[in-house]
């Protein structure tokens, strides 16, 4: 097992926007980080920062105490954990798998059960905050795991995030918390895009209107962040439209499973689905402004 500055070795599987930011953060703090991604250029770029690049999840995980899974969805997570060259067969007894994607709670619970026979401990730890916050350690982590596992790996979680929220001992509750958060983010973004499109239709200066909103009761972080980019015509994908499409769908499904149906969640879900189907799937979700502006 390779260690640096006394820190245990960590693997990160999936080093795109968020996983890459997490890797750069840990490397800057002296951790040994093994990386793997379907896009081989991403691990190679991190080698310049001191990461150890590998071609398969198993190779990255074999000498790691903790493997952080930072892929897109449950299908990719299943493959990373239990597919050919997956981490479950490679990690040593007592190792930890940290699940950071936004997943359905039942998928997190299933992965936790299926890791048990391998002698591996799950940490349900979805993240929030975007790539810049992942890179500077200021993102949020919503953590659900056994108390012993949490204490043993507290240093890693606090290196990754200065906003570690201890949700519960039950894997799946981190995912539930993340879905609650992301549904509100989706609702807020749809609302912000709607009112900015409304302002433009009314002949208002949209930048000045956003100045007012940012200092008034309508302010939201995601609304300000995305609408500033939309006004500038900057739709390069930091967060693809499909991510909140997925997350709002999972959140509404989780609400229904709990016997709850609110008035706004399903509406926001449908807006993201329609915008993605309307040709904006590959753009940043700031492009929601463009899509709503085009609606009659």
N, C-alpha and C positions, 0 to 999 in steps of 0.2 A: 504494500500500500504506500503510495507516494504522498508525502505530507510537506507542507510549507509553513514556516513560522508556527508550527504546532497545530495548524488547522488540518482537519481531516480532508481527504481528497473528495472532490465533488464532480459529478458528471451532469451536464446539461444537454438534454436531447431536444433539439429544436432551438436554433439560435438565430431566429428571425428578429423582428422588432423588439419583442419583450425578452426573449431568451438571450439574445445578443447583448441587450442592455444589462441583464443580470450577470452575464459572464464578464463583461468589462468592469462592472462594479466589484465583483469578487476578486478579479485579477488585480485590480488597483489596490485592494486591501491585503494582498499577499496570499490568497487562497490558491491551491492547485486545482485547476479546472480542466476537465476533459470534455470535449464538445463533439457533437455529431448532428448533422442535418441532412435532409434529402438533397438540398442544394449545397454541393461540396465547396462552393466558393465562400460560403459563410464561415464554416470552420477554418478555412485557410486564412481568411482575413483576420480571425481572432488569434491565429498563431503568432502574428506580429505583436500581439499584446501579451504573449506568454502562454496562451492556451495550448493544450495537447489535443490535436485533431484526430478523429477516428472515422472510419468508413461505416461502422455499424454501431447501433445502440449497445450491443453486448460488449464490444471492445471498449467503448467509453466507460461502461459501468463496472467492468470486471475488477478494477482496482479502486473503486470509489465506495465510500461509506454511505453517501447519499447520492441518489440519482434524481435529478429534477426533470420532470417531464413538462415540456413547454411547447406542445404542438397545438393543433387547431381544434380538434374535436375528439369524440369518443372512439371513432373508427381508427384514427391515427394513434390514439393512446393505447388501444387494444393491441395494435401491431407492435408498438414500441415495447410494451410489457411482455406480450406472450407470443408474438409472431416469430418467424425465422430470425435468428440473431437478436431476439428480444432480451431485455435486461433481467427478467425474472430468473432465467436459467443461469445467468452470468454472475449475479451478485452473491456475495458471501452471506452466510447465515447471520441474521441480525441486522442486515442492512436496511436502509430506509428509502422508500420511494415517495417523493413529494409531487403531488398532482396539482399542477398550476393552471391548466386550461379551464375555461368555463364549460362545465359539464352538467348534465342532468344529475340530480342527487342519486337516483337509482343506479346510474352508471358508476358513480364514485363508490357507492356501497358495494356494488358487484366487484369492482376492481379490488377493493379492500379485502373482501372475502377470498378472492382468487389469489391474492398475494400471500395469504396466511400459510398455505401448504408449502410454500417456498421458504418459510421462515423470515419473511420480509415484513417490515412495519410500514403502514401507509400514513402519510400526512396529507390530509385534504387541505390544500392551501391555494385557492384561487387568488389572483392578484388584480390590482386595479391601479390606474394612474398613467399609463402610456409609457412609451419607450424612454423618454428623457428621464422620467422618474425612476424607471427600472435601472437606468445607468447611474443615477446619482444616489440610489438607495432610499429615495423618498416615496416610493410607491407604497400601496397598502397591501397587506397580506391578511387573509381571513382564514384562521387556522383551526382545524378540528382534528384531534388525534389523542392518543393515550397520554396522560400526564407525564409518564416516564420518558416517552419519546420526545415530547415537547421540551422538557428540561434538558435532556441530553443534547438536543440540537438547537437550543435557544440561540447560541452564538451565531450559527449560520443564518437563522431567520432574522436576527437583529442586524446582521451584516447586509442581508438582502433588503431590509425595510426598516425604516424608523417608525413605521406605523403597523406594528404587528397586533392584530386583534385576535385574542384567544376566544374562540366562539364556543367550543364545547369539546367533550371527549369523543364525540360520535362522528366518524367520517360521513360526509353527506351534508352536515350542517354548514360547513364552509361553502359548499356549492349552493345551498339554499340562500345563504346570506349574499353571495355574489349575484345570484339571479335577482334577488330583491333590489340590490343596488343598480344592476344593469337595466332592469326594467324601468326604474326611475330615470336613469340616464337616457334611455331611449325615449321615454315620454317627454323629458325636458328638451331633447334635441328636436323631436318632431314639433313641439311647441315653439321653440326658438325659430326654426326654419319657417314655420307657418306665419308667425307674426312678422318676420322680416320680409317674406313674400308679400304679405298684406301691406306693410309699410311702403314697399316699392310700388305696388298697385295704386296706392293712395297718393303717390307723387312725392313721398318723403325722401330725404337723403338717408340712405340706409346706414351709412357709417355713423352719422350723427344720432340716428335713432338708437343704434346699438350703444353709443356713448351714454345715452340716457338710461337704457335698460341696465347697463352694467353698474350704475350707481343708484338703482331703484329696486323696487320690490320684485321685478321680473327677472332679476339676475340669476344665472346659473353658470357654473364653471364650464360645462360642456357646451352650452349655448354660446358663450363668449368665445371659447376656443375655436369652435367649428365655424361660427358665423364670421369671425374675423378672416379666416382663411377663405370662406366662400365669397366674401366681398372682394377679396384680392384676386379671385379666380384661381385659387390654388387648390387643386383637387388631387394632388399627388397622394397616393394612399398611405397614410400613417395608420389608419384604422379602416379597413375595407368595409364598404356598405354591408357585405355579407356577414360580418361579425355581429353587428347589432341585430341583423335579421335573424341570425341563429339564436342569439342570447335572448331576445324578446320572445321568440317562439318557445324556447326552453322554459323561460320564466312563466309564461302563460300556462304551459303544460303543467308546471309544478304547482301553480296556483289551483288549477282545476283538480289536480290529484289531492290537494288539501281541502277541497270543497269550497274554494273561494273564487268568485268571479267579479272583478272590478270593472268600472266603466271605461278606463283609459288604456289598460295594458293591451287588450286585443286590438284596439284601434291603432296603437303605435306599432304593434307587430305587423299589422296589415300594410301600413305605410312603408315600412322597410322592405317587406316582401314585394310590394308593387314597384317600388323604386328599383330594386335589384332586377326584377323581371323587365323593367323598362329600359335596361341597358346601362345602369349605373353600378352594377355589381363590382366592377373592378376599380371603381373610384373610391376616394375617401368619403366617409359618411357626411362630410360637409356638403357634398353634392346634393344632399336632400333639399337644400335651398333652391337649387336649380330645378329640381324635379317639381317641387311644389309651386314654384313660380310659373312653370309651364302649364299647370292644371287650370282648366276653365271652371 
